[in-house]
Amino acid sequence: NTFIVESFLDTETIVKAVTPQSFSTITDINNNETIKGELRKPGFSYIEKNSGSKNVYTFTLKPHSFRVFKME
């Protein structure tokens, strides 16, 4: 239940990570920052309708860096 996000960009960027609804928060393992998810309901297409709701987490990633998260 962990994942890494890495940036190869030369500028700071905003990242959106998507997880199943069963995970309500993600925690940065390096600094213990906790980010709460925003519920994303499925769209109207056949595929999205059957995939269920998801949580979206928005955070910033510095240039040429990475962050390690634990899903909870």
Stockholm file with secondary structure:
# STOCKHOLM 1.0

chainA/1-72         NTFIVESFLDTETIVKAVTPQSFSTITDINNNETIKGELRKPGFSYIEKNSGSKNVYTFTLKPHSFRVFKME
#=GR chainA/1-72 SS CEEEEECCCSSCEEEEEEEETTCCEEEETTTCCEEECEEECCCSSHHHHTTCCEEEEEEEECTTCEEEEEEC
#=GC SS_cons        CEEEEECCCSSCEEEEEEEETTCCEEEETTTCCEEECEEECCCSSHHHHTTCCEEEEEEEECTTCEEEEEEC
//
